[in-house]
Amino acid sequence: MSLLSPLRPLGKTTSEPRTAIIDIGSNSIRLVVYQGPARLPAILFNEKVLAGLGRGLAASGAISADAMALAQTTLARFARLAREMEATRVRTVATAAVRDAANGAELIAHAKAAGLAVELLSGEQEALAAGYGVLSAFPDADGIVGDLGGGSLELVRVRGGELAERVSFPLGVLRLPAFRGGGELEKQVVRAIDKAGWKGRGRGLPLYLVGGSWRALARLDMDLSAYPLPIVHGYAMDADAIARLSRTIEQASRNRLRATPGLSAGRVPTLGDAAAILSLLLRTLGSAGTVVSAYGLREGLLFQDLDPTTRAQDPLTVATRDEGRRVARFPEHGDLLDRWLAPLFDRDDVPAARLRNAACQLADVGWRANPDFRAELGVEVALHGNWVGVDAAGRAQIAQAIHASLGGGPIPLTSLARLASPEKLDRATAWGLAIRVAQRLSGGLAGPLQRSRLSADEGTVTLHLPPEDRALYGETVERRHAALATFLDRLPILSA
């Protein structure tokens, strides 16, 4: 009998496949259940337990009894949850702590008793998964991926959508306390990087940060700088910011650090070591700065399983199209909207055009809300949605477009001004006003948009309607057409 057979769905299965990944890390054990498009499935469920399997491993060589007991109950719960959620596939992986511990086989036996077949990943496999996770979220990434876990540190060179050199070091955040004092940590890190031939290899390139300890650093920096977007993915920090963080961590009380929004209390004890090794890495590799990735090993495992065509799909387009399909009144309307208004924005470059498409995919997300709050809801979805492949400025542009399209008015939101330039927000407002014309003209239906078109020249914005559709050009459509043209400093024209 297969080890996974106890976890197969009972009764009626879900309409979409669900994949569960149980990640047995050196610091935490986590269950994540995914459902949705293969290229970028949504997270249906996410739970972690800070079991600390790697704590004390350097000194004792074994997982402690307390950590082992916690792991056993956690794995039993996660196995049961995966079954209750009717996961069609359950994948359980273990990393450095289980790989290195003298009693790692005991933990694997506990997992087997819970019905889980554990894949014990090598350092090479960890590095591959982390690198693919970053490529899944940043398809154009060109730099070094650094994955800091509890038991190990992986570095991977990524460029051109591919993985190049990679290496794994026994420098996890739970091992670092053994190197404190007398400059020993610096000696160990510099020696290891130099011996592996990685010294200076990141010169001028970003270091993509993977791992909960480094995400915790980013959350602290976001809080200290009053950053207006509470999204850690894509957040950038330079060497000076990390140096400031190190000083803050040394001086701040544990209670102050625990009060940081989104920062797990269990991460507080490792913040100082995470900042210290990050500073050393930046200096030794020569990296230009850092970019945080919320995607790592688990997402990399999913990405590795995809065929080349699916891998090549744009993650932002896939995710926003799926969201529109799920919540809009008229599924699959987003691409039609974008094609309809595209002639008005033929000067948009490729990056702007993909943001415009994302705004069109999300144009109808607020329709169920109270009419007075539709624009507010649209901004919330656009700005704080679980999107990847888009930076903070891009999120702000999508949000501004949705705000204008749902009646928020032509004046760009001041709350977005720290994230994107006035020129970009103005452009997004124009997208939104054009979407607003299309939605009212068509009633959200395909036919009127397929039979009509927009065009523009230096002085006019022309809506072309066939004679049989002239009745659709009512007073509300006329007003929205005029608002769009006025914003663009042109005249509204109706033509056949």
C-alpha positions as CSV (number, residue, x, y, z in Angstrom):
1,M,0.0,0.0,0.0
2,S,1.3,3.5,-0.8
3,L,2.4,5.6,2.1
4,L,0.1,8.3,0.8
5,S,-3.0,6.1,0.5
6,P,-4.5,7.2,3.9
7,L,-4.5,10.8,2.6
8,R,-6.4,10.2,-0.6
9,P,-9.7,12.1,-0.8
10,L,-12.7,10.5,0.7
11,G,-16.1,11.0,-1.0
12,K,-16.6,13.7,-3.6
13,T,-13.4,15.4,-4.7
14,T,-12.9,19.2,-5.1
15,S,-13.6,20.9,-8.5
16,E,-9.9,21.9,-8.8
17,P,-6.9,19.8,-7.7
18,R,-5.3,20.7,-4.4
19,T,-1.6,20.2,-3.7
20,A,-0.3,20.1,-0.1
21,I,3.3,20.6,0.7
22,I,4.6,19.7,4.2
23,D,8.0,21.4,4.6
24,I,10.0,20.0,7.5
25,G,12.6,22.7,8.0
26,S,15.3,23.2,10.6
27,N,13.4,26.0,12.3
28,S,9.8,25.4,11.4
29,I,7.4,22.8,10.0
30,R,4.8,24.2,7.7
31,L,1.8,22.9,5.8
32,V,0.7,24.9,2.7
33,V,-2.2,23.8,0.6
34,Y,-2.4,25.2,-3.0
35,Q,-5.4,25.4,-5.4
36,G,-5.8,27.2,-8.7
37,P,-3.9,27.8,-11.9
38,A,-0.8,25.5,-12.2
39,R,1.5,28.5,-13.0
40,L,0.5,30.4,-9.8
41,P,-1.9,28.5,-7.6
42,A,-3.5,30.4,-4.7
43,I,-2.7,29.5,-1.1
44,L,-5.8,27.8,0.4
45,F,-4.3,27.1,3.8
46,N,-1.0,28.0,5.5
47,E,0.2,27.0,9.0
48,K,3.6,26.7,10.6
49,V,4.9,25.5,13.9
50,L,8.3,26.7,15.1
51,A,9.6,23.3,16.1
52,G,13.2,24.3,16.2
53,L,14.6,20.9,15.0
54,G,18.0,22.4,14.3
55,R,18.3,24.2,17.7
56,G,21.3,22.8,19.5
57,L,22.1,20.4,16.6
58,A,25.6,21.8,16.3
59,A,26.4,20.9,19.9
60,S,24.6,17.6,20.3
61,G,24.3,16.3,16.8
62,A,20.7,15.3,17.4
63,I,17.2,16.7,17.4
64,S,16.1,17.3,21.0
65,A,13.4,15.2,22.6
66,D,11.1,18.2,23.0
67,A,11.5,19.2,19.3
68,M,11.0,15.6,18.2
69,A,7.8,15.3,20.2
70,L,6.5,18.6,18.8
71,A,7.4,17.5,15.3
72,Q,5.5,14.2,15.8
73,T,2.2,15.9,16.9
74,T,2.6,18.5,14.1
75,L,3.1,16.0,11.4
76,A,0.1,14.0,12.6
77,R,-2.1,17.1,12.5
78,F,-0.8,18.2,9.1
79,A,-1.4,14.8,7.6
80,R,-4.9,14.8,8.9
81,L,-5.6,18.3,7.6
82,A,-4.4,17.4,4.2
83,R,-6.8,14.5,4.2
84,E,-9.7,16.6,5.4
85,M,-8.9,19.2,2.7
86,E,-9.0,16.5,0.0
87,A,-5.5,17.2,-1.2
88,T,-5.1,15.3,-4.4
89,R,-1.3,15.3,-3.9
90,V,0.7,15.5,-0.7
91,R,4.4,16.1,-0.9
92,T,6.5,16.0,2.3
93,V,10.1,17.3,2.2
94,A,12.8,17.6,4.9
95,T,15.9,19.7,4.8
96,A,19.1,20.3,6.7
97,A,18.2,19.4,10.3
98,V,16.7,16.0,9.5
99,R,19.5,15.4,6.9
100,D,22.3,16.1,9.5
101,A,20.8,14.8,12.7
102,A,21.9,11.5,14.1
103,N,18.3,10.8,14.9
104,G,16.8,12.1,11.7
105,A,15.6,8.6,10.8
106,E,13.4,8.7,13.9
107,L,11.5,11.8,12.7
108,I,11.1,10.2,9.3
109,A,9.6,7.1,11.0
110,H,7.1,9.4,12.8
111,A,6.1,10.9,9.5
112,K,5.7,7.5,8.0
113,A,3.4,6.5,10.9
114,A,1.2,9.5,10.0
115,G,1.0,8.3,6.4
116,L,3.6,10.6,4.9
117,A,6.4,9.7,2.6
118,V,9.3,12.0,3.3
119,E,11.7,13.2,0.6
120,L,15.0,14.0,2.3
121,L,16.4,16.9,0.2
122,S,20.1,17.3,-0.3
123,G,21.7,20.8,-0.1
124,E,21.9,20.8,-3.9
125,Q,18.1,20.0,-4.1
126,E,17.4,22.7,-1.5
127,A,19.3,25.2,-3.6
128,L,17.5,24.2,-6.8
129,A,14.1,24.6,-5.2
130,A,14.9,28.0,-3.7
131,G,16.2,29.2,-7.0
132,Y,13.2,28.0,-8.9
133,G,10.9,29.6,-6.3
134,V,12.5,33.0,-7.0
135,L,12.2,32.5,-10.7
136,S,8.6,31.6,-10.3
137,A,7.9,35.0,-8.7
138,F,10.6,37.1,-10.5
139,P,10.8,35.6,-14.1
140,D,13.4,38.2,-15.1
141,A,15.6,37.8,-11.9
142,D,19.3,38.4,-12.5
143,G,21.3,38.0,-9.3
144,I,22.0,35.6,-6.5
145,V,19.3,33.8,-4.5
146,G,20.2,33.4,-0.8
147,D,18.0,31.0,1.1
148,L,18.6,31.2,4.9
149,G,17.0,28.4,6.8
150,G,17.5,27.2,10.3
151,G,20.2,24.6,9.4
152,S,21.7,25.8,6.1
153,L,22.3,28.7,3.7
154,E,22.0,28.1,0.0
155,L,23.2,30.4,-2.7
156,V,22.1,30.2,-6.3
157,R,23.0,32.3,-9.4
158,V,19.9,33.1,-11.5
159,R,19.9,34.8,-14.9
160,G,17.9,34.5,-18.1
161,G,15.2,32.4,-16.5
162,E,17.7,29.7,-15.6
163,L,19.7,28.5,-12.6
164,A,23.5,28.5,-12.8
165,E,26.0,27.8,-10.0
166,R,24.7,26.9,-6.6
167,V,26.2,25.9,-3.3
168,S,25.0,25.0,0.2
169,F,26.7,25.9,3.5
170,P,26.0,24.7,7.1
171,L,25.3,28.3,8.2
172,G,21.6,28.2,9.2
173,V,20.3,30.8,11.6
174,L,20.0,28.2,14.4
175,R,23.7,27.3,14.0
176,L,25.0,30.8,14.1
177,P,25.0,31.3,17.9
178,A,27.9,28.8,18.1
179,F,30.0,31.4,16.2
180,R,29.3,34.4,18.3
181,G,32.1,36.4,19.8
182,G,35.6,37.2,18.8
183,G,34.7,37.8,15.2
184,E,34.2,34.1,14.7
185,L,31.0,34.5,12.6
186,E,32.8,36.8,10.2
187,K,35.7,34.3,9.9
188,Q,33.4,31.4,9.3
189,V,31.3,33.1,6.7
190,V,34.1,34.7,4.7
191,R,36.2,31.5,4.8
192,A,33.2,29.4,3.6
193,I,32.3,31.8,0.8
194,D,35.9,32.2,-0.3
195,K,36.6,28.5,-0.3
196,A,33.6,27.8,-2.4
197,G,34.7,30.3,-5.0
198,W,31.8,32.7,-4.4
199,K,33.7,35.8,-3.1
200,G,32.8,38.8,-5.2
201,R,30.5,36.8,-7.4
202,G,27.5,39.0,-6.7
203,R,29.2,42.3,-7.6
204,G,26.6,44.8,-8.7
205,L,23.8,42.2,-8.5
206,P,20.8,42.0,-6.2
207,L,20.7,39.3,-3.5
208,Y,17.2,37.8,-3.5
209,L,16.3,36.9,0.1
210,V,14.4,33.7,0.8
211,G,13.6,32.4,4.3
212,G,11.5,33.5,7.3
213,S,14.3,35.1,9.2
214,W,15.1,37.5,6.4
215,R,11.5,38.2,5.8
216,A,11.2,39.1,9.5
217,L,14.1,41.6,9.0
218,A,12.2,43.2,6.2
219,R,9.0,43.5,8.2
220,L,11.0,45.3,11.0
221,D,12.5,47.7,8.4
222,M,9.0,48.4,6.9
223,D,7.7,49.2,10.3
224,L,10.6,51.5,11.2
225,S,10.4,53.4,8.0
226,A,6.6,53.6,8.0
227,Y,6.5,52.0,4.6
228,P,3.0,52.5,3.2
229,L,2.6,49.0,1.6
230,P,2.5,46.1,4.0
231,I,3.7,43.6,1.4
232,V,7.0,42.0,2.2
233,H,7.4,40.4,-1.3
234,G,9.6,42.6,-3.5
235,Y,10.7,44.8,-0.6
236,A,14.2,46.2,-1.2
237,M,16.9,47.0,1.4
238,D,20.4,48.2,0.9
239,A,23.5,47.6,3.0
240,D,22.9,50.9,5.0
241,A,19.4,49.8,5.9
242,I,20.6,46.4,7.1
243,A,23.3,48.1,9.2
244,R,20.6,50.3,10.8
245,L,18.5,47.2,11.5
246,S,21.4,45.6,13.3
247,R,21.8,48.6,15.6
248,T,18.1,48.7,16.2
249,I,17.9,45.0,17.1
250,E,20.8,45.4,19.5
251,Q,19.2,48.4,21.3
252,A,15.5,47.6,21.2
253,S,13.7,45.5,23.8
254,R,12.2,42.1,23.0
255,N,8.7,43.6,23.6
256,R,9.4,46.4,21.1
257,L,10.5,43.9,18.5
258,R,7.5,41.6,19.1
259,A,5.2,44.6,18.5
260,T,6.3,44.8,14.9
261,P,3.2,44.1,12.7
262,G,3.4,40.7,10.9
263,L,6.6,39.7,12.8
264,S,6.3,36.3,14.5
265,A,7.4,36.3,18.1
266,G,9.4,33.1,17.4
267,R,11.6,35.0,14.9
268,V,12.7,37.6,17.4
269,P,15.6,35.6,18.9
270,T,17.1,35.0,15.5
271,L,16.9,38.6,14.1
272,G,20.3,39.7,15.2
273,D,22.1,36.7,13.7
274,A,20.0,37.0,10.5
275,A,21.1,40.6,10.1
276,A,24.7,39.8,10.9
277,I,25.1,37.1,8.3
278,L,23.2,39.2,5.7
279,S,25.6,42.1,6.2
280,L,28.6,39.7,5.8
281,L,27.1,38.2,2.7
282,L,26.5,41.5,1.0
283,R,30.1,42.6,1.7
284,T,31.7,39.2,0.7
285,L,29.6,38.6,-2.4
286,G,29.7,42.3,-3.4
287,S,26.0,42.4,-3.9
288,A,24.3,45.8,-4.7
289,G,21.4,45.3,-2.4
290,T,18.6,43.0,-1.5
291,V,15.1,42.1,-2.7
292,V,12.8,40.0,-0.5
293,S,11.0,37.0,-2.1
294,A,8.0,35.5,-0.4
295,Y,8.5,32.6,-2.8
296,G,11.1,29.9,-2.0
297,L,11.5,26.2,-1.6
298,R,7.8,25.2,-1.7
299,E,6.9,27.3,-4.7
300,G,10.1,26.1,-6.4
301,L,9.0,22.5,-6.0
302,L,5.7,23.4,-7.7
303,F,7.5,25.3,-10.4
304,Q,9.9,22.5,-11.2
305,D,7.0,20.2,-12.0
306,L,5.6,22.5,-14.7
307,D,6.2,22.1,-18.4
308,P,8.1,24.8,-20.2
309,T,5.0,26.4,-21.7
310,T,3.3,26.8,-18.4
311,R,6.5,28.1,-16.8
312,A,6.7,30.8,-19.4
313,Q,3.3,32.2,-18.5
314,D,3.3,35.7,-16.9
315,P,2.5,35.2,-13.2
316,L,0.8,38.6,-12.8
317,T,-1.5,37.9,-15.8
318,V,-2.3,34.4,-14.6
319,A,-3.2,35.5,-11.1
320,T,-5.3,38.5,-12.0
321,R,-7.1,36.7,-14.7
322,D,-8.0,33.9,-12.3
323,E,-9.2,36.5,-9.7
324,G,-11.4,38.1,-12.3
325,R,-12.8,34.8,-13.4
326,R,-13.7,33.9,-9.8
327,V,-15.3,37.2,-8.6
328,A,-16.4,39.3,-11.7
329,R,-19.9,39.3,-13.0
330,F,-18.7,38.4,-16.5
331,P,-15.8,36.0,-16.4
332,E,-13.1,36.2,-19.2
333,H,-14.1,39.9,-19.7
334,G,-10.7,41.3,-18.8
335,D,-8.8,40.5,-22.0
336,L,-11.7,41.8,-24.1
337,L,-11.7,45.1,-22.1
338,D,-7.9,45.4,-22.6
339,R,-8.1,44.9,-26.4
340,W,-11.0,47.4,-26.6
341,L,-9.1,50.3,-24.9
342,A,-5.6,49.4,-26.1
343,P,-5.7,51.7,-29.2
344,L,-6.0,54.7,-26.9
345,F,-2.8,53.7,-25.2
346,D,-0.6,52.5,-28.1
347,R,2.4,54.3,-26.6
348,D,2.4,52.1,-23.5
349,D,5.5,50.0,-23.4
350,V,5.4,46.3,-22.6
351,P,5.7,46.7,-18.8
352,A,2.9,49.3,-18.8
353,A,0.7,47.2,-21.0
354,R,0.9,44.2,-18.7
355,L,-0.1,46.4,-15.8
356,R,-3.0,47.8,-17.8
357,N,-4.1,44.2,-18.6
358,A,-4.0,43.4,-14.9
359,A,-6.2,46.4,-14.1
360,C,-8.7,45.2,-16.8
361,Q,-8.7,41.7,-15.3
362,L,-9.6,43.2,-11.9
363,A,-12.0,45.8,-13.1
364,D,-15.1,44.1,-11.8
365,V,-13.9,42.9,-8.4
366,G,-15.9,45.5,-6.4
367,W,-19.4,44.8,-7.9
368,R,-20.8,43.0,-4.9
369,A,-19.7,45.7,-2.4
370,N,-21.9,48.6,-1.2
371,P,-21.9,51.1,-4.1
372,D,-20.3,53.7,-1.7
373,F,-17.3,51.4,-1.1
374,R,-16.7,49.7,-4.5
375,A,-13.8,51.9,-5.4
376,E,-12.3,51.3,-1.9
377,L,-12.7,47.6,-2.2
378,G,-11.1,47.6,-5.7
379,V,-8.1,49.5,-4.4
380,E,-7.7,47.0,-1.5
381,V,-7.8,44.0,-3.9
382,A,-5.4,45.6,-6.4
383,L,-2.9,47.0,-3.8
384,H,-2.9,44.2,-1.3
385,G,-3.7,41.1,-3.4
386,N,-1.3,38.1,-3.4
387,W,0.3,39.1,-6.7
388,V,3.9,38.4,-7.8
389,G,5.8,39.6,-10.8
390,V,4.9,43.2,-9.9
391,D,6.7,45.8,-7.8
392,A,5.2,48.4,-5.4
393,A,4.9,51.1,-8.2
394,G,3.0,48.5,-10.4
395,R,0.6,47.7,-7.6
396,A,0.0,51.4,-7.1
397,Q,-0.8,51.9,-10.8
398,I,-3.2,48.9,-10.8
399,A,-4.9,50.3,-7.7
400,Q,-5.3,53.8,-9.1
401,A,-6.8,52.4,-12.4
402,I,-9.3,50.3,-10.4
403,H,-10.1,53.3,-8.2
404,A,-10.9,55.5,-11.3
405,S,-12.8,52.7,-13.0
406,L,-15.1,52.2,-10.1
407,G,-16.1,55.8,-9.7
408,G,-13.3,57.1,-7.4
409,G,-12.8,60.1,-9.7
410,P,-10.0,61.3,-11.9
411,I,-7.7,62.7,-9.1
412,P,-4.9,60.2,-8.2
413,L,-5.0,58.8,-4.7
414,T,-2.5,60.6,-2.5
415,S,-2.0,57.4,-0.5
416,L,-0.2,55.9,-3.5
417,A,2.1,58.8,-4.1
418,R,5.0,57.2,-2.1
419,L,4.8,54.2,-4.3
420,A,4.6,55.5,-7.9
421,S,5.4,58.8,-9.7
422,P,2.7,61.3,-10.6
423,E,3.1,60.5,-14.3
424,K,2.5,56.7,-13.7
425,L,-0.5,57.4,-11.5
426,D,-2.0,59.8,-14.2
427,R,-1.5,57.1,-16.8
428,A,-3.3,54.6,-14.6
429,T,-6.1,57.0,-14.0
430,A,-6.6,57.2,-17.8
431,W,-6.8,53.4,-18.0
432,G,-9.4,53.5,-15.3
433,L,-11.5,56.1,-17.0
434,A,-11.4,54.2,-20.3
435,I,-12.5,51.0,-18.4
436,R,-15.3,53.0,-16.9
437,V,-16.6,54.0,-20.4
438,A,-16.4,50.4,-21.6
439,Q,-18.2,48.9,-18.6
440,R,-21.1,51.3,-18.9
441,L,-21.4,51.2,-22.7
442,S,-21.4,47.4,-22.7
443,G,-23.2,46.6,-19.5
444,G,-20.3,44.2,-19.0
445,L,-21.3,42.1,-22.1
446,A,-19.0,41.1,-24.9
447,G,-21.1,42.0,-27.9
448,P,-21.2,45.8,-27.7
449,L,-17.4,45.9,-27.2
450,Q,-16.8,43.5,-30.1
451,R,-18.9,45.7,-32.4
452,S,-17.4,49.1,-31.2
453,R,-14.0,50.6,-30.9
454,L,-12.0,53.5,-29.6
455,S,-9.5,55.7,-31.5
456,A,-7.7,58.9,-30.7
457,D,-5.6,61.6,-32.3
458,E,-4.0,64.7,-30.9
459,G,-7.3,66.5,-30.3
460,T,-10.0,63.9,-29.9
461,V,-11.1,60.6,-28.3
462,T,-13.5,58.9,-30.7
463,L,-16.0,56.2,-29.8
464,H,-17.0,54.3,-33.0
465,L,-20.5,52.7,-32.7
466,P,-22.4,51.1,-35.6
467,P,-25.9,52.6,-36.2
468,E,-27.7,49.7,-34.7
469,D,-25.9,50.3,-31.4
470,R,-26.4,54.1,-31.2
471,A,-29.1,53.5,-28.5
472,L,-26.3,52.3,-26.2
473,Y,-24.8,55.8,-26.1
474,G,-27.0,57.1,-23.3
475,E,-26.5,60.0,-21.0
476,T,-24.3,58.1,-18.6
477,V,-22.0,56.8,-21.3
478,E,-21.8,60.3,-22.8
479,R,-20.7,61.7,-19.5
480,R,-18.0,59.0,-19.0
481,H,-16.8,59.5,-22.5
482,A,-16.5,63.2,-21.9
483,A,-14.7,62.6,-18.6
484,L,-12.1,60.4,-20.3
485,A,-11.5,62.9,-23.1
486,T,-11.3,65.8,-20.7
487,F,-8.7,64.0,-18.6
488,L,-6.6,63.5,-21.7
489,D,-7.1,67.2,-22.8
490,R,-9.1,66.1,-25.9
491,L,-12.6,66.4,-27.2
492,P,-15.1,63.4,-27.1
493,I,-16.4,62.4,-30.5
494,L,-19.1,59.8,-31.4
495,S,-18.8,58.3,-34.8
496,A,-19.9,55.3,-36.9
